[in-house]
Amino acid sequence: MRSAVKSSPRIVFVSSEVVPFVKTGGLADVAGSLPPAMARFGHEVTVILPAYRSVDRKRHPLSPRGAALDIPIGKGVKRGNILTSDAIPDVSVRLIDQPEFFGREGLYDAGGKEYADNAVRFGFFSRAVLELIKQAGTPPDVIHCNDWQTGLIPVYLRTLYRQDPFFRKTRTVFTVHNVAYQGCFPPEVLRDVHLPDRLFVTEGGLEYYGRVSYLKGGILFSDLITTVSPTYSREIQTEEYGYGLEGVLKSRSADLRGVLNGIDVQEWDPAVDPHLPGPIRSGSEGGKERAKRALLEACGLEYRDGAPALGVVSRLAIQKGFDLLEGAAPRMLEEEIRLIVLGQGEKRYADFFRRLMRKYPDKVYFKQAFDNRLAHMIYGGCDLFLMPSRYEPCGLGQMIAMRYGTVPLARRTGGLADTIRDEDGKRTGYLFRGYHQDELLEAFYRVLKAYSHREEWREIMRRGMSGDYSWEVSGLRYIGLYLRLLKGEFPHRSP
């Protein structure tokens, strides 16, 4: 335990993707937004990520910095160069450049097929992170790792670097963004990444149903585990949500915390959003109504007074509850509503929404694409936002929707349960509990009843718009956890 703890810990934040450089999912938003939020409180923060080929180097110039890193990997040594960027305000950004590993079409796969050497690619990255930190010369107080791609960093620190005095006081935080993605590989990869075979066979090691799990390594070997909402932190300790790791997570329950993500309140600001026809402000219906008319016109749908517009902006996947919507949508579309869906993903759901649009051309619009402008218009112009998720670690859509005065209808799970209030006098949205289309429909009819009472609906909108969804809230929570960790409140024994 430390005898004294600095009030401003030195933080290294490691992620396989970071906005504005590269993004495949919500992890990139967290990694691009949480570090500058912590830096705004006066903390020294460095972000480290791979220098993928897909980074736009004209838009985000990268400069060489420091000596090259020679990292033992496989049967030889691979060299990584260090690049730097000033694209994230108040944060030092370092990118590890290794063209053989990161100079590829995709981050983790090509054409939907995962790269066969992902275990080696991110083993190299994890070890290079530690050597880069050593090269900088000043030990960090906290190394904050994210998801399976960084899961070997805590493992390396407690094995190969265990006796290294440089890291003697450094503590690790490991965030699980989605426990379904576990980074599982054949057991022989341990030799490729220069870890002892005993880590596979030892109780409390990396073995997971006959394979090596990098996510399990991060969970077991880090000092503190976090995930992206309090409810999700409890859910993943159950068989229903734990994807086989519930026992491992239960074993670390004393060191597991849920911290809600935030949203970029500058990117998502309804008062100045350039994609809307005018500002949307709490207490004023004019801006919301103009946004709705503009959205319906852009989608070729008729505006009708009293007909609510329902929006979906999502990855098209079973996780998001679209199998429920398959069953419920025909009943919902018997009502005088408009349904506007934007997303891309599984063919099954894209085909479903296309069929709906053909059957109900005056009520349904679907676009299979990433369209930032239309996404903003949906958040601003819809009355209701649908998120019937099977599970949702945190979710950003419901927070954006509420900020724009669009009332969420969602399943009571993960971050949706933590951010949406569905109680008389406090309501900001509507929730249903069981994963069944009848429960979704019951909540939908509750929504229609409330929507017909305009003053009640306006009050729900106002409550949602008054919430604080900024990253500063998350940043303060994390800083508090770092300080508790450094005071020794989470004593962790090696597996």
C-alpha positions in Angstrom: 0.0 0.0 0.0 1.2 3.5 -0.7 1.9 5.8 2.1 0.8 8.8 0.1 -1.4 9.1 -3.0 -1.3 11.9 -5.5 -4.5 13.8 -6.0 -3.8 13.7 -9.8 -2.9 10.2 -10.8 -0.9 9.7 -14.0 -3.0 7.6 -16.4 -2.3 5.6 -19.5 -5.4 4.6 -21.4 -5.0 1.7 -23.8 -7.5 0.8 -26.5 -7.6 -1.0 -29.8 -9.7 1.7 -31.3 -10.1 5.4 -30.6 -12.2 8.2 -32.1 -11.3 10.2 -34.2 -8.7 7.8 -35.6 -10.6 4.5 -36.0 -14.0 3.1 -35.0 -15.9 -0.2 -35.3 -18.1 0.3 -32.2 -18.8 2.0 -28.9 -15.3 1.2 -27.5 -13.9 3.9 -29.8 -16.3 6.5 -28.5 -15.3 5.7 -24.9 -11.6 5.8 -25.7 -11.9 9.1 -27.5 -14.1 10.8 -25.0 -13.3 9.6 -21.5 -9.5 10.5 -21.5 -10.0 14.2 -22.4 -12.8 14.4 -19.8 -10.4 13.2 -17.2 -7.7 15.6 -18.5 -10.0 18.5 -18.2 -9.9 17.9 -14.4 -6.2 18.4 -14.5 -5.0 14.8 -14.8 -2.1 13.7 -17.0 -3.5 11.2 -19.5 -1.8 9.3 -22.4 -3.8 7.3 -24.9 -2.2 4.4 -26.8 -3.6 2.6 -29.8 -2.3 0.8 -32.9 -1.4 2.8 -36.0 -3.8 1.1 -38.4 -3.6 1.7 -42.1 -7.2 3.0 -42.0 -6.2 6.0 -39.9 -6.6 9.1 -42.1 -3.2 10.6 -41.9 -4.1 13.7 -43.9 -6.9 14.6 -41.6 -5.0 13.5 -38.5 -1.2 14.0 -39.1 1.1 11.6 -37.3 4.7 12.4 -36.3 7.5 10.0 -35.3 8.5 10.1 -31.7 11.1 8.2 -29.7 13.1 5.2 -30.6 11.7 2.1 -32.2 10.6 -0.8 -30.0 11.9 -4.3 -30.7 9.3 -6.8 -29.3 9.9 -10.5 -29.0 7.0 -12.3 -30.6 6.7 -15.7 -32.1 10.1 -17.1 -33.0 11.7 -13.7 -33.6 11.5 -10.0 -33.0 9.2 -7.4 -34.6 9.9 -3.7 -34.7 7.3 -1.1 -33.8 7.7 2.6 -34.4 6.1 5.2 -32.3 3.9 8.0 -33.8 2.2 10.8 -32.0 -0.9 13.0 -32.7 -2.5 16.1 -31.2 -6.0 15.2 -32.4 -7.4 14.7 -28.9 -7.3 18.0 -26.9 -5.3 17.9 -23.6 -4.2 14.3 -24.1 -1.0 12.8 -25.2 -1.7 10.3 -28.0 0.8 7.5 -29.0 0.2 5.1 -31.9 2.3 1.9 -32.3 3.1 1.4 -36.0 3.8 -2.1 -37.1 2.8 -2.5 -40.8 2.8 -6.3 -40.9 0.2 -6.4 -38.1 -1.7 -3.2 -38.5 -1.3 -2.2 -42.1 -4.4 -4.1 -43.2 -7.8 -3.4 -44.6 -9.7 -3.9 -41.3 -9.0 -3.7 -37.6 -9.8 -7.2 -36.6 -11.1 -8.9 -39.8 -11.5 -8.6 -43.5 -14.7 -9.5 -45.3 -16.3 -10.6 -42.0 -13.5 -13.2 -41.4 -11.3 -12.6 -38.4 -7.5 -12.4 -39.0 -5.9 -15.8 -38.1 -3.1 -14.1 -36.2 -5.2 -11.7 -34.0 -3.7 -13.4 -30.9 -0.2 -12.5 -32.0 -1.1 -9.0 -33.3 -2.6 -7.9 -30.0 0.0 -9.8 -28.0 2.6 -7.7 -29.8 0.5 -4.6 -29.1 0.2 -5.3 -25.4 3.9 -5.9 -24.9 4.8 -2.9 -27.0 2.5 -0.7 -24.8 4.6 -1.7 -21.8 7.9 -1.1 -23.5 6.6 2.3 -24.8 5.7 3.3 -21.3 9.1 2.3 -20.1 10.7 4.3 -22.9 8.8 7.4 -21.7 10.8 7.2 -18.4 8.1 7.9 -15.9 5.9 5.1 -14.4 2.2 5.7 -14.7 0.0 5.3 -11.6 -2.7 3.5 -13.6 -2.8 1.6 -16.8 -6.4 1.5 -17.9 -7.0 -1.4 -20.4 -10.1 -2.0 -22.5 -11.5 -5.3 -23.8 -9.8 -8.5 -24.9 -7.3 -6.8 -27.3 -5.5 -5.3 -24.2 -6.2 -8.3 -21.9 -2.5 -9.5 -21.9 -1.2 -6.2 -20.4 -2.2 -7.1 -16.8 -1.0 -10.7 -17.5 2.4 -9.5 -18.7 2.7 -7.2 -15.7 2.1 -10.1 -13.2 4.4 -12.5 -15.1 7.2 -11.3 -17.3 7.4 -7.8 -15.7 6.6 -9.0 -12.1 10.1 -8.2 -10.8 10.6 -5.0 -12.9 11.0 -2.1 -10.4 9.7 0.4 -13.0 6.2 -0.9 -12.6 6.3 -1.6 -8.9 3.7 0.9 -8.0 1.6 0.8 -11.2 -1.9 -0.5 -10.9 -4.2 -1.8 -13.6 -7.9 -1.2 -14.4 -9.6 -3.5 -17.0 -12.9 -2.5 -18.6 -15.2 -5.1 -20.1 -17.3 -3.3 -22.7 -19.1 -6.4 -23.9 -18.4 -9.8 -22.3 -19.6 -11.6 -25.4 -16.3 -10.7 -27.2 -13.6 -12.7 -25.4 -10.6 -13.0 -27.7 -10.3 -16.8 -27.6 -7.4 -18.7 -29.3 -5.7 -22.1 -29.4 -3.5 -22.8 -26.4 -0.3 -22.8 -28.4 -0.6 -19.0 -28.8 0.9 -18.6 -25.3 4.3 -19.6 -26.7 3.9 -17.1 -29.6 3.3 -14.3 -27.1 6.1 -15.6 -24.8 3.9 -16.5 -21.9 4.5 -19.7 -19.9 2.4 -22.8 -20.7 1.4 -23.0 -17.0 -0.9 -20.1 -17.5 -3.2 -22.4 -19.5 -3.2 -25.4 -17.1 -3.1 -23.6 -13.8 -6.3 -23.0 -12.0 -7.0 -19.3 -12.3 -5.2 -19.1 -15.6 -6.3 -18.2 -19.1 -7.9 -21.5 -20.1 -11.5 -21.1 -21.3 -13.3 -24.3 -22.6 -10.0 -25.6 -24.1 -8.9 -22.3 -25.5 -7.0 -19.2 -24.2 -9.2 -16.2 -23.4 -7.5 -12.8 -23.4 -10.6 -11.3 -21.8 -10.4 -13.8 -19.0 -6.7 -12.8 -18.5 -7.6 -9.2 -18.2 -10.3 -10.0 -15.7 -8.2 -12.2 -13.5 -4.9 -10.4 -13.6 -6.0 -6.7 -13.3 -6.3 -4.9 -10.0 -9.8 -3.5 -10.6 -12.4 -4.5 -13.2 -15.0 -2.1 -14.5 -17.8 -2.3 -17.0 -20.0 0.3 -18.6 -23.1 0.4 -16.3 -23.9 -0.7 -12.8 -26.7 -3.1 -13.9 -24.5 -4.8 -16.5 -21.8 -5.3 -13.8 -24.4 -7.4 -12.0 -25.9 -9.1 -15.0 -22.5 -10.5 -16.3 -22.2 -12.4 -13.0 -25.2 -14.5 -14.0 -25.5 -17.5 -16.4 -27.9 -15.6 -18.7 -25.5 -12.7 -19.4 -22.0 -14.0 -18.5 -21.2 -16.0 -21.7 -19.4 -18.6 -19.6 -17.3 -16.1 -17.6 -19.9 -15.6 -14.9 -17.9 -17.7 -12.4 -14.7 -15.8 -13.1 -16.5 -12.5 -12.7 -18.2 -13.6 -9.5 -14.7 -14.5 -8.1 -13.7 -10.9 -8.6 -17.0 -9.3 -7.6 -15.4 -7.3 -4.8 -13.2 -5.6 -7.4 -15.9 -5.2 -10.1 -17.6 -1.8 -10.6 -20.1 -0.4 -13.1 -19.5 3.1 -14.4 -22.0 4.5 -17.0 -20.6 5.8 -20.2 -21.4 9.3 -21.3 -22.1 10.9 -24.7 -20.3 13.7 -26.5 -22.5 16.6 -25.5 -20.9 18.9 -28.1 -21.5 16.5 -31.0 -25.0 15.8 -29.7 -26.3 19.3 -28.8 -29.9 19.8 -30.0 -29.6 23.6 -29.4 -27.0 24.0 -32.1 -27.1 20.8 -34.2 -26.4 21.8 -37.8 -28.3 18.8 -39.2 -31.6 20.1 -37.8 -33.7 22.9 -39.2 -33.5 24.8 -36.0 -32.7 24.5 -32.3 -34.6 22.1 -30.0 -34.9 23.4 -26.5 -36.6 22.1 -23.4 -40.0 23.8 -22.9 -40.4 24.8 -26.5 -42.2 22.6 -28.9 -41.5 24.5 -32.1 -38.0 23.2 -32.7 -39.1 19.6 -32.2 -42.0 19.9 -34.5 -39.9 21.5 -37.3 -37.4 18.7 -36.9 -40.1 16.1 -37.2 -41.6 17.6 -40.3 -38.1 17.9 -41.9 -37.3 14.2 -41.1 -40.6 12.9 -42.5 -40.2 14.9 -45.6 -36.6 13.6 -46.1 -37.9 10.0 -45.7 -40.9 10.5 -48.1 -43.4 10.0 -45.3 -46.5 12.1 -44.8 -46.7 14.3 -41.7 -50.0 13.8 -39.8 -50.9 15.6 -36.6 -51.1 13.1 -33.6 -49.2 10.4 -35.4 -46.0 9.6 -33.4 -42.7 9.0 -35.3 -40.7 6.1 -34.0 -36.9 6.0 -34.6 -34.2 3.3 -34.7 -30.5 4.0 -35.1 -28.6 0.8 -34.5 -26.4 -2.0 -35.6 -28.7 -4.7 -37.0 -28.0 -7.6 -34.7 -30.0 -10.1 -32.6 -28.4 -8.4 -29.5 -30.5 -5.3 -30.3 -33.8 -7.1 -30.0 -34.9 -7.0 -33.6 -36.3 -10.6 -33.4 -38.8 -9.1 -31.0 -39.6 -6.3 -33.4 -40.2 -8.9 -36.2 -43.1 -10.2 -34.2 -44.4 -7.0 -32.8 -44.1 -4.6 -35.8 -47.2 -5.7 -37.7 -49.4 -5.0 -34.6 -47.6 -1.7 -34.0 -48.2 -0.7 -37.6 -51.9 -1.1 -37.2 -51.7 2.1 -35.3 -51.2 5.6 -36.9 -47.4 5.7 -36.5 -44.3 6.4 -38.6 -41.3 4.0 -38.3 -37.9 5.2 -39.4 -34.9 2.8 -39.2 -31.2 3.5 -39.9 -28.6 0.8 -39.6 -26.5 -1.9 -41.1 -25.6 -5.4 -40.0 -27.2 -8.8 -40.3 -29.0 -9.6 -43.6 -32.0 -11.1 -41.8 -32.9 -7.8 -40.2 -32.1 -5.7 -43.2 -34.4 -7.9 -45.3 -37.1 -7.7 -42.6 -37.1 -3.9 -42.7 -37.1 -3.8 -46.5 -40.2 -6.0 -46.4 -41.9 -3.7 -43.9 -41.1 -0.7 -46.1 -42.6 -2.4 -49.2 -45.8 -3.4 -47.2 -46.2 -0.1 -45.4 -44.7 2.5 -47.8 -46.7 5.3 -46.2 -45.6 4.4 -42.7 -42.1 2.9 -42.8 -38.7 4.1 -44.1 -35.5 2.1 -43.9 -31.9 3.0 -44.9 -29.2 0.4 -44.7 -26.1 2.6 -44.3 -24.1 4.8 -41.9 -25.5 8.2 -42.4 -24.5 10.7 -39.7 -26.9 13.4 -40.9 -29.9 11.1 -41.0 -29.0 9.8 -37.5 -29.0 13.4 -36.1 -32.4 14.0 -37.9 -33.9 10.8 -36.4 -32.8 11.7 -32.9 -34.1 15.2 -33.3 -37.3 14.5 -35.3 -38.8 11.4 -33.8 -41.1 11.3 -30.8 -40.1 7.8 -29.6 -36.8 5.9 -29.8 -36.9 2.1 -29.9 -34.2 -0.1 -28.1 -35.7 -3.5 -27.3 -32.3 -5.0 -26.7 -31.7 -8.6 -25.6 -28.8 -7.1 -23.6 -27.2 -3.7 -23.6 -24.0 -3.1 -21.6 -24.6 0.6 -21.6 -26.1 2.0 -24.8 -25.7 5.6 -26.0 -28.8 5.9 -28.2 -31.2 6.3 -25.3 -29.1 9.1 -23.8 -28.8 10.9 -27.1 -32.5 10.5 -27.7 -33.5 11.9 -24.2 -31.1 14.9 -24.7 -33.0 15.6 -28.0 -36.5 15.3 -26.4 -37.1 11.9 -28.0 -38.6 9.5 -25.4 -37.0 6.0 -25.3 -38.9 2.7 -25.3 -36.5 0.0 -24.2 -36.0 -3.3 -22.4 -35.0 -3.0 -18.8 -31.4 -4.3 -19.1 -27.9 -3.1 -18.6 -27.4 0.7 -19.1 -30.9 1.1 -20.3 -32.2 0.2 -16.9 -29.7 2.6 -15.3 -30.4 5.7 -17.5 -34.2 5.5 -18.2 -36.7 6.2 -15.4 -40.2 4.6 -15.8 -42.0 5.7 -12.7 -44.9 8.1 -12.3 -43.7 11.6 -11.6 -40.1 10.7 -12.6 -40.6 9.1 -16.0 -38.1 9.8 -18.8 -39.0 6.8 -20.9 -40.8 3.4 -21.0 -39.3 0.1 -20.1 -40.4 -3.6 -20.3 -38.8 -6.4 -18.5 -39.2 -9.8 -20.1 -37.7 -10.6 -23.5 -41.1 -11.2 -25.2 -42.9 -9.4 -27.9 -46.1 -9.2 -25.8 -44.2 -7.1 -23.2 -42.8 -4.9 -25.9 -46.4 -4.3 -27.2 -47.8 -3.6 -23.8 -45.1 -0.9 -23.3 -45.8 0.4 -26.8 -49.5 0.9 -26.0 -48.6 2.6 -22.7 -46.6 5.0 -24.9 -49.5 5.7 -27.3 -51.8 6.5 -24.3 -49.3 9.0 -22.9 -48.6 10.5 -26.3 -52.3 11.4 -26.6 -52.0 13.5 -23.4 -49.8 16.3 -24.7 -48.9 17.9 -21.4 -47.9 14.6 -19.8 -45.8 13.8 -22.9 -44.1 17.2 -22.8 -43.2 16.7 -19.1 -41.6 13.3 -19.9 -39.6 15.1 -22.7 -38.5 17.9 -20.4 -37.2 15.4 -17.7 -35.2 13.6 -20.3 -33.7 16.7 -21.7 -32.6 17.9 -18.3 -30.3 14.9 -17.6 -26.5 15.2 -17.5 -25.1 12.7 -19.9 -21.7 14.2 -20.2 -18.4 12.3 -20.0 -17.4 14.6 -17.1 -19.7 12.6 -14.9 -18.0 9.3 -15.9 -14.6 10.9 -15.7 -15.1 11.9 -12.1 -16.3 8.4 -11.2 -13.2 6.9 -12.7 -10.8 9.3 -11.0 -12.5 8.4 -7.7 -11.9 4.7 -8.4 -8.3 5.3 -9.4 -7.6 7.1 -6.2 -9.3 4.4 -4.1 -7.2 1.8 -6.0 -4.0 3.7 -5.3 -4.9 3.9 -1.6 -5.0 0.1 -1.5 -8.8 -0.3 -1.3 -8.7 -3.1 -3.9 -5.9 -5.4 -2.8 -5.4 -8.0 -5.5 -3.5 -11.2 -5.2 -2.1 -12.8 -8.3 -4.1 -15.8 -9.7 
